[in-house]
């Protein structure tokens, strides 16, 4: 008669009792963890979308972009802001802005040990060099003098240039334009050591003639002019020769850049909606054609053979999660300042994502560009409406409400409680095991005694 193993028998009994609980707790943890991961993913998507809204909804933002083109390259680099007026301008660059520059060449090899040189720039403190102090020992050179002048940092910079056997101190205005011209005065004791100053460049303003060579003068102390034509910045790079034909600057709509700006919104919105769909739909399309992802013109005849279907999302039965999509749909399908998104060519797909109808958008951009910005950026525009709608979910409002975090905290609490149940189960099963072990050990001992007694009667 084979002897039983009490430990093995006790373990088998324990495993039979705890197996249903292990399966139940494992399924619960798997479900709660999947839901928690889904909410974290949605939370991250909302955070990204909120950042995109902040980026697009700045004070100087516009979805209507302008372009600035010139009839001839090389003279002006022009750019137009969102607020530039459309129009055409003939421009003649009469002269570029330059900085004053003069060279002071030593007659010999030494600097004076007496006398004063003074450099003055309007609006700055005078730079005064007293050679009796600066070069009292007679051991200073032009490099030391340049360093000394530069320490003042008062609108003039100094450098040393060698030309053949001659060494010169070169003074340069820190900025271009007539208003930044400097003057130099020196005592006789100083001028005796230097040749007459050589003017390398005069301080002059940039001058552009609007309307042609004899047109309206536009003057600037530097070569960047941003206050002449409203919303337009001109960077001057080359002057025309007298008698040259002026170039033509055209300010107009930049359809491509405008569409890119709107597409940025559509993509950001669709990323959020697709994340919600992934976790709430029972048959979410995992892979889409690139054309579908872009949100651009639709093509109802696309072949869906490449689309893969996943299992139901972890939040498919979560009414709060499904409500997120409904909330977003309600906002984007609403009425805003000057109209709806649909009125400017932005349509909703059946799944709640958005797409651009290029023909209708370009028509709106051409005929009523101000309407596009009003719908997006108005006080009652779509960006403000979306920011307000998502505040309770993200906690960005002063109310402190954060439904996304609340859902995650609840699920994490559920996971923690399952862990506690598993610990209690382990403790209970340990006691059960010890009880069975005692019982089977006692049974083994009884059977052993019976077997021993029975063997006494065997011949």
Backbone torsions as a table, in degrees:
resi	resn	phi	psi	omega
1	UNK	NA	123.5	-178.0
2	UNK	-75.0	145.7	179.7
3	UNK	-88.6	141.1	177.7
4	UNK	-77.7	158.4	174.6
5	UNK	-103.7	105.6	-176.0
6	UNK	-56.6	-42.1	-177.9
7	UNK	-64.0	-42.5	-179.4
8	UNK	-66.8	-42.7	179.7
9	UNK	-64.6	-40.9	179.5
10	UNK	-64.2	-41.1	-179.5
11	UNK	-66.1	-38.8	178.9
12	UNK	-62.8	-41.3	179.3
13	UNK	-65.1	-40.3	179.3
14	UNK	-65.2	-43.5	-178.3
15	UNK	-63.6	-37.1	178.1
16	UNK	-64.0	-36.4	-178.4
17	UNK	-77.3	-37.1	-173.2
18	UNK	-89.5	-15.4	-176.2
19	UNK	-55.4	-46.1	179.1
20	UNK	-60.4	-37.5	179.1
21	UNK	-68.6	-41.4	178.9
22	UNK	-59.6	-43.8	179.7
23	UNK	-64.4	-44.3	-179.6
24	UNK	-61.3	-48.1	-177.4
25	UNK	-68.1	-37.5	178.8
26	UNK	-63.9	-42.5	178.7
27	UNK	-65.3	-40.4	178.9
28	UNK	-63.6	-45.7	-179.8
29	UNK	-64.3	-40.6	178.5
30	UNK	-61.4	-43.4	-179.6
31	UNK	-66.1	-48.7	-178.6
32	UNK	-63.4	-40.3	-179.0
33	UNK	-67.0	-40.4	177.7
34	UNK	-62.7	-41.2	178.5
35	UNK	-67.3	-40.4	178.7
36	UNK	-63.3	-44.4	178.2
37	UNK	-61.6	-38.0	179.5
38	UNK	-65.2	-44.0	179.3
39	UNK	-66.0	-36.0	176.5
40	UNK	-63.5	-40.4	178.6
41	UNK	-64.2	-43.4	178.2
42	UNK	-65.5	-41.0	178.2
43	UNK	-59.5	-44.0	178.3
44	UNK	-63.5	-39.5	178.9
45	UNK	-65.1	-40.1	177.2
46	UNK	-64.7	-39.2	179.0
47	UNK	-62.8	-43.6	178.5
48	UNK	-64.3	-40.8	-179.7
49	UNK	-67.2	-40.0	178.4
50	UNK	-62.4	-40.5	177.6
51	UNK	-64.2	-39.5	178.3
52	UNK	-64.1	-40.5	177.8
53	UNK	-62.5	-43.4	178.5
54	UNK	-60.3	-40.8	-178.4
55	UNK	-67.5	-36.6	-176.7
56	UNK	-85.5	-18.2	-172.0
57	UNK	-107.2	34.8	177.0
58	UNK	-78.4	165.4	-174.4
59	UNK	-60.1	-35.8	-176.5
60	UNK	-100.2	16.1	-177.7
61	UNK	-77.7	155.5	174.6
62	UNK	-158.0	143.1	175.4
63	UNK	-91.7	-8.8	178.0
64	UNK	-100.9	110.4	-176.8
65	UNK	-99.2	147.0	178.7
66	UNK	-113.4	157.9	176.9
67	UNK	-122.5	151.9	176.1
68	UNK	-127.1	118.0	-178.8
69	UNK	-124.6	145.6	179.0
70	UNK	-116.6	150.4	-177.6
71	UNK	-74.9	-14.6	-177.9
72	UNK	-145.7	133.5	-179.4
73	UNK	-85.2	158.8	171.0
74	UNK	103.6	-16.3	-176.5
75	UNK	-105.6	-41.9	-175.9
76	UNK	-139.8	132.6	166.8
77	UNK	-101.8	116.1	-174.1
78	UNK	-115.3	145.8	174.0
79	UNK	-138.8	148.4	-177.4
80	UNK	-121.3	131.8	177.1
81	UNK	-78.5	177.9	-179.9
82	UNK	-65.6	-19.8	-173.7
83	UNK	-101.7	4.2	-179.0
84	UNK	-66.7	143.1	176.7
85	UNK	-81.7	138.6	178.0
86	UNK	-70.8	139.5	179.9
87	UNK	171.9	179.1	-178.7
88	UNK	-127.3	137.7	-176.2
89	UNK	-137.1	134.8	172.3
90	UNK	-92.7	126.1	-174.8
91	UNK	-127.1	135.6	176.8
92	UNK	-123.5	116.8	-179.6
93	UNK	-83.9	103.7	-176.7
94	UNK	-75.4	-43.3	177.9
95	UNK	-159.5	155.3	176.2
96	UNK	-92.6	154.6	174.3
97	UNK	-74.4	135.9	178.9
98	UNK	-132.1	159.8	177.7
99	UNK	-99.1	147.6	177.3
100	UNK	-70.4	141.4	178.3
101	UNK	-148.9	127.2	-179.9
102	UNK	-133.9	147.7	-179.4
103	UNK	-112.8	135.3	178.2
104	UNK	-120.0	110.1	-173.1
105	UNK	-102.0	130.6	177.8
106	UNK	-68.4	141.7	174.5
107	UNK	-75.3	-33.5	-179.7
108	UNK	-125.6	-141.2	-178.3
109	UNK	-111.0	-7.0	-172.7
110	UNK	-114.9	154.7	173.9
111	UNK	-92.4	155.9	177.6
112	UNK	-65.9	156.1	176.7
113	UNK	-110.7	9.9	179.6
114	UNK	-150.1	163.3	178.6
115	UNK	94.0	168.5	-175.7
116	UNK	-131.2	138.5	172.2
117	UNK	-118.0	135.2	-177.2
118	UNK	-125.0	130.5	178.5
119	UNK	-116.2	125.7	-177.3
120	UNK	-123.3	134.4	175.5
121	UNK	-125.0	129.2	179.8
122	UNK	-53.3	132.0	178.6
123	UNK	84.1	1.3	-179.7
124	UNK	-125.9	161.4	176.7
125	UNK	-72.2	141.4	179.2
126	UNK	-61.9	145.6	174.4
127	UNK	-99.9	117.3	-176.1
128	UNK	-120.9	126.6	178.3
129	UNK	-115.3	112.5	176.6
130	UNK	-96.6	104.6	-174.2
131	UNK	-66.4	-23.7	178.0
132	UNK	-63.5	-29.5	177.5
133	UNK	-95.5	-46.7	-175.8
134	UNK	-63.4	-40.7	-174.8
135	UNK	-124.1	43.3	-176.4
136	UNK	-59.6	-35.6	-178.0
137	UNK	-91.1	-3.3	177.8
138	UNK	70.0	22.6	-176.7
139	UNK	-110.6	8.9	-179.3
140	UNK	-89.6	153.2	175.9
141	UNK	-126.3	-174.3	-176.6
142	UNK	-63.8	-32.6	178.1
143	UNK	-63.7	-41.1	177.2
144	UNK	-64.7	-39.2	179.7
145	UNK	-65.5	-41.8	178.6
146	UNK	-62.1	-44.0	179.0
147	UNK	-62.1	-40.0	-178.4
148	UNK	-64.8	-43.1	179.5
149	UNK	-65.9	-41.0	-177.4
150	UNK	-66.9	-25.3	179.0
151	UNK	-64.5	-24.6	179.9
152	UNK	-71.0	-34.4	179.5
153	UNK	51.0	56.0	-175.9
154	UNK	-121.6	43.1	173.5
155	UNK	91.5	-0.1	177.9
156	UNK	-134.0	135.9	175.3
157	UNK	-115.0	150.5	-177.5
158	UNK	-122.8	143.8	176.0
159	UNK	-144.7	168.3	-179.2
160	UNK	-117.6	129.4	-178.3
161	UNK	-126.5	133.6	176.6
162	UNK	-105.1	131.4	176.6
163	UNK	-130.3	103.3	-175.1
164	UNK	66.2	-124.2	179.6
165	UNK	-92.6	-1.7	-176.2
166	UNK	-99.9	143.8	177.4
167	UNK	-120.3	130.3	-175.1
168	UNK	-124.7	147.2	169.5
169	UNK	-92.6	120.7	-178.4
170	UNK	-107.5	121.3	177.0
171	UNK	-102.7	134.8	-178.0
172	UNK	-133.2	138.9	172.5
173	UNK	-64.9	141.0	178.8
174	UNK	-71.8	-23.1	-179.3
175	UNK	-133.2	157.1	178.4
176	UNK	-81.4	167.7	174.6
177	UNK	104.0	152.5	-178.0
178	UNK	-61.9	-33.6	-177.0
179	UNK	-68.9	-12.4	-179.5
180	UNK	-107.0	15.8	177.3
181	UNK	-68.2	145.1	179.4
182	UNK	-114.3	161.9	175.9
183	UNK	-127.8	148.4	-178.7
184	UNK	-125.4	127.0	173.9
185	UNK	-124.7	145.9	-177.2
186	UNK	-148.4	149.6	175.2
187	UNK	-70.3	161.6	178.5
188	UNK	-58.6	-34.7	-179.0
189	UNK	-63.1	-22.5	179.1
190	UNK	-91.5	-46.4	-175.9
191	UNK	-64.1	-23.9	178.3
192	UNK	-62.5	-23.3	-177.4
193	UNK	-91.5	-11.0	-175.2
194	UNK	-121.0	150.1	170.6
195	UNK	-73.9	164.7	176.7
196	UNK	-56.2	138.8	-177.9
197	UNK	-61.5	144.1	178.9
198	UNK	-108.4	122.5	179.9
199	UNK	-80.0	115.2	178.8
200	UNK	-90.8	-32.6	-180.0
201	UNK	-157.8	137.3	178.0
202	UNK	-94.2	153.4	176.7
203	UNK	-79.1	120.2	178.9
204	UNK	-142.8	154.6	178.1
205	UNK	-84.2	156.7	169.9
206	UNK	-76.4	140.4	178.8
207	UNK	-132.1	123.9	175.0
208	UNK	-120.3	133.5	179.1
209	UNK	-100.1	119.3	178.6
210	UNK	-86.3	120.9	-179.0
211	UNK	102.3	0.0	180.0
212	UNK	123.6	-179.2	-173.6
213	UNK	-59.0	-30.7	-179.2
214	UNK	-108.3	23.6	-175.5
215	UNK	-87.0	-150.5	-177.8
216	UNK	-80.6	128.2	-175.9
217	UNK	-80.6	131.5	172.1
218	UNK	-116.8	122.2	-174.0
219	UNK	-119.4	141.9	179.3
220	UNK	-147.5	146.4	179.2
221	UNK	-75.9	-12.9	176.5
222	UNK	-134.3	177.6	-173.3
223	UNK	-90.8	9.7	173.0
224	UNK	-113.5	116.5	-177.0
225	UNK	-115.0	114.7	-178.2
226	UNK	-125.5	12.1	-178.2
227	UNK	-126.2	17.3	-179.4
228	UNK	-96.8	-58.8	177.3
229	UNK	-102.6	120.9	-172.7
230	UNK	-54.7	124.4	176.3
231	UNK	80.0	4.7	-176.8
232	UNK	-118.8	134.8	175.9
233	UNK	-111.6	128.6	179.6
234	UNK	-112.6	124.3	173.7
235	UNK	-109.5	110.7	-175.8
236	UNK	-82.9	132.6	-177.5
237	UNK	-122.5	-18.4	-177.1
238	UNK	-158.8	143.2	179.1
239	UNK	-92.8	147.1	174.2
240	UNK	-75.4	156.1	171.2
241	UNK	-85.9	148.6	177.3
242	UNK	-53.2	133.2	180.0
243	UNK	91.2	-8.9	178.4
244	UNK	-66.0	153.4	175.2
245	UNK	-75.9	134.0	178.6
246	UNK	-66.9	155.4	175.3
247	UNK	-88.4	161.0	179.3
248	UNK	-110.3	126.7	176.9
249	UNK	-104.6	126.7	-179.4
250	UNK	-117.8	124.9	176.1
251	UNK	-106.0	122.7	-178.8
252	UNK	-151.6	-177.1	-179.6
253	UNK	-74.1	141.2	173.9
254	UNK	-104.6	93.2	-174.5
255	UNK	-61.0	-41.3	-177.7
256	UNK	-63.5	-47.7	-179.4
257	UNK	-66.6	-36.2	178.8
258	UNK	-64.9	-43.1	179.8
259	UNK	-67.0	-36.4	177.2
260	UNK	-62.3	-39.1	179.6
261	UNK	-63.7	-43.6	178.5
262	UNK	-69.2	-37.9	179.2
263	UNK	-63.2	-33.7	176.9
264	UNK	-60.2	-42.2	177.1
265	UNK	-64.9	-46.8	-178.5
266	UNK	-59.8	-44.2	-179.7
267	UNK	-63.7	-43.8	-179.9
268	UNK	-63.2	-42.4	179.1
269	UNK	-65.8	-44.7	-178.4
270	UNK	-66.0	-34.9	176.7
271	UNK	-59.5	-41.4	179.3
272	UNK	-67.6	-48.3	-178.7
273	UNK	-62.1	-43.0	-179.3
274	UNK	-64.0	-34.4	176.7
275	UNK	-65.0	-42.9	177.7
276	UNK	-64.1	-44.2	179.8
277	UNK	-60.4	-40.8	-178.1
278	UNK	-57.2	-34.6	-175.1
279	UNK	-99.1	-5.6	-177.0
280	UNK	-119.7	-21.6	-177.1
281	UNK	-85.9	150.4	179.7
282	UNK	-86.3	-15.4	179.2
283	UNK	-142.3	63.0	-177.0
284	UNK	-74.2	138.0	177.3
285	UNK	-78.8	109.2	-175.6
286	UNK	-75.0	-39.2	-178.2
287	UNK	-119.8	134.2	179.2
288	UNK	-128.9	156.8	173.9
289	UNK	-65.1	152.0	-178.8
290	UNK	-59.5	-35.0	-179.9
291	UNK	-64.2	-34.7	179.2
292	UNK	-68.5	-38.6	-177.3
293	UNK	-66.5	-30.3	-173.9
294	UNK	-68.5	-21.5	-177.7
295	UNK	75.1	13.0	-177.0
296	UNK	-86.3	-159.5	-175.3
297	UNK	-49.5	137.7	-177.3
298	UNK	-83.8	159.9	176.3
299	UNK	-142.5	97.4	-173.7
300	UNK	-66.5	-14.0	-176.4
301	UNK	-96.8	15.7	-178.2
302	UNK	-63.0	146.0	178.0
303	UNK	-81.5	121.4	-178.6
304	UNK	-92.4	15.0	-175.4
305	UNK	-65.6	-22.6	-178.6
306	UNK	-88.0	-2.6	-176.6
307	UNK	-81.2	135.2	177.4
308	UNK	-107.7	143.1	-179.0
309	UNK	-106.7	131.6	179.4
310	UNK	-100.5	173.4	175.8
311	UNK	-72.8	169.1	-177.6
312	UNK	-56.6	143.9	179.4
313	UNK	-68.2	158.4	-177.6
314	UNK	-63.8	-22.4	-177.8
315	UNK	-111.7	24.5	-176.4
316	UNK	-60.3	-30.3	-178.7
317	UNK	-104.3	11.1	-178.4
318	UNK	-91.6	111.7	-176.7
319	UNK	-66.4	-32.1	178.5
320	UNK	-64.9	-43.3	179.8
321	UNK	-65.1	-44.3	178.8
322	UNK	-64.8	-30.0	179.2
323	UNK	-66.9	-23.9	178.1
324	UNK	-61.9	-45.8	179.4
325	UNK	-63.5	-42.0	179.3
326	UNK	-62.6	-38.1	178.6
327	UNK	-63.4	-45.2	-179.7
328	UNK	-65.8	-41.8	178.0
329	UNK	-60.0	-41.9	-178.3
330	UNK	-61.8	-38.4	-178.9
331	UNK	-70.7	-51.7	-173.2
332	UNK	-70.7	-19.2	177.6
333	UNK	-93.5	5.2	-175.3
334	UNK	-82.9	-179.5	178.9
335	UNK	-98.3	127.8	-179.3
336	UNK	-119.0	-178.9	175.2
337	UNK	-54.8	126.2	175.9
338	UNK	74.2	4.3	175.7
339	UNK	138.3	-160.5	-177.8
340	UNK	-112.1	166.6	174.5
341	UNK	-61.3	-36.8	180.0
342	UNK	-60.6	-33.8	-176.5
343	UNK	-68.4	-16.5	178.0
344	UNK	-113.3	18.2	172.2
345	UNK	91.9	17.1	177.6
346	UNK	-110.0	114.3	-173.1
347	UNK	-112.3	158.9	177.8
348	UNK	-100.9	134.3	172.6
349	UNK	-79.5	170.0	-178.7
350	UNK	-62.0	-29.9	-177.8
351	UNK	-86.6	2.0	177.3
352	UNK	99.4	-11.5	176.0
353	UNK	-74.5	166.8	-177.7
354	UNK	-110.9	159.1	175.5
355	UNK	-148.0	158.8	180.0
356	UNK	-104.4	127.6	170.0
357	UNK	-88.8	102.8	-171.4
358	UNK	-56.5	-44.9	-176.2
359	UNK	-62.2	-46.0	-178.2
360	UNK	-72.0	-34.8	177.7
361	UNK	-66.5	-44.7	179.8
362	UNK	-63.8	-34.2	176.9
363	UNK	-64.7	-44.0	178.7
364	UNK	-66.0	-38.2	179.8
365	UNK	-64.6	-36.4	-178.4
366	UNK	-77.9	-40.9	-172.4
367	UNK	-91.4	-41.2	-176.7
368	UNK	-138.4	66.2	-178.1
369	UNK	-61.3	-32.2	-179.6
370	UNK	-64.8	-25.6	179.7
371	UNK	-67.0	-35.5	-179.2
372	UNK	-63.0	-48.5	179.2
373	UNK	-66.0	-36.7	179.9
374	UNK	-63.5	-41.3	-179.2
375	UNK	-67.7	-38.9	-178.5
376	UNK	-83.4	-44.7	-166.3
377	UNK	-111.6	-0.3	180.0
378	UNK	-64.6	166.2	178.7
379	UNK	-57.0	-30.9	176.0
380	UNK	-113.1	33.5	-177.7
381	UNK	-82.6	175.0	-174.6
382	UNK	-66.2	-36.8	-178.9
383	UNK	-65.6	-44.8	178.0
384	UNK	-64.7	-40.5	179.7
385	UNK	-62.6	-41.1	179.2
386	UNK	-68.5	-41.5	178.2
387	UNK	-59.0	-43.2	179.7
388	UNK	-66.2	-40.2	-176.2
389	UNK	-68.1	-34.7	-175.3
390	UNK	-90.5	-7.4	-178.4
391	UNK	-55.2	-46.5	-179.2
392	UNK	-63.4	-23.0	-177.8
393	UNK	-86.9	-30.1	-174.5
394	UNK	-102.9	-13.8	-179.0
395	UNK	78.5	17.5	-179.2
396	UNK	-81.9	-7.8	-180.0
397	UNK	-89.1	167.7	179.8
398	UNK	-72.5	-13.1	-178.4
399	UNK	-69.1	-21.2	180.0
400	UNK	82.8	-0.3	179.7
401	UNK	-69.9	136.6	178.0
402	UNK	-148.8	84.9	-174.8
403	UNK	-64.9	-33.1	179.8
404	UNK	-65.2	-44.6	178.5
405	UNK	-67.6	-37.4	179.4
406	UNK	-61.0	-42.5	178.9
407	UNK	-64.7	-39.3	179.0
408	UNK	-66.5	-40.8	178.8
409	UNK	-63.1	-40.3	179.5
410	UNK	-62.8	-45.8	-179.2
411	UNK	-67.1	-38.5	177.3
412	UNK	-64.3	-36.2	175.6
413	UNK	-63.6	-39.8	177.2
414	UNK	-62.5	-42.2	178.8
415	UNK	-63.4	-42.8	179.6
416	UNK	-62.9	-38.7	179.9
417	UNK	-68.2	-35.1	175.7
418	UNK	-65.1	-40.4	176.7
419	UNK	-59.7	-39.8	178.5
420	UNK	-65.5	-40.3	177.5
421	UNK	-62.4	-39.8	179.5
422	UNK	-65.1	-38.1	177.8
423	UNK	-65.5	-42.3	178.4
424	UNK	-65.5	-37.0	177.6
425	UNK	-63.5	-43.4	178.5
426	UNK	-59.0	-43.2	-179.2
427	UNK	-65.6	-42.6	-179.3
428	UNK	-67.4	-40.7	-179.4
429	UNK	-69.2	-29.6	176.2
430	UNK	-65.1	-42.1	176.9
431	UNK	-65.2	-41.0	179.3
432	UNK	-62.9	-41.9	179.0
433	UNK	-61.2	-45.8	-178.9
434	UNK	-63.3	-36.6	178.5
435	UNK	-65.6	-46.9	178.5
436	UNK	-63.3	-37.7	-179.0
437	UNK	-62.7	-41.2	178.4
438	UNK	-64.9	-42.2	-178.1
439	UNK	-65.4	-46.3	-178.3
440	UNK	-72.2	-29.8	176.0
441	UNK	-66.6	-43.1	177.9
442	UNK	-63.9	-40.1	178.9
443	UNK	-63.7	-40.6	179.2
444	UNK	-63.0	-42.1	179.8
445	UNK	-63.4	-41.6	179.1
446	UNK	-62.8	-44.8	-179.7
447	UNK	-65.0	-36.1	179.1
448	UNK	-65.6	-40.7	178.8
449	UNK	-65.5	-41.6	179.8
450	UNK	-63.7	-39.7	179.7
451	UNK	-66.2	-38.4	-179.8
452	UNK	-67.8	-40.6	179.8
453	UNK	-66.6	-41.2	-179.1
454	UNK	-63.2	-32.6	-177.7
455	UNK	-70.4	-18.8	-179.7
456	UNK	-69.8	-25.2	-177.3
457	UNK	-96.1	5.0	179.6
458	UNK	-92.5	133.4	-179.2
459	UNK	-102.7	NA	NA
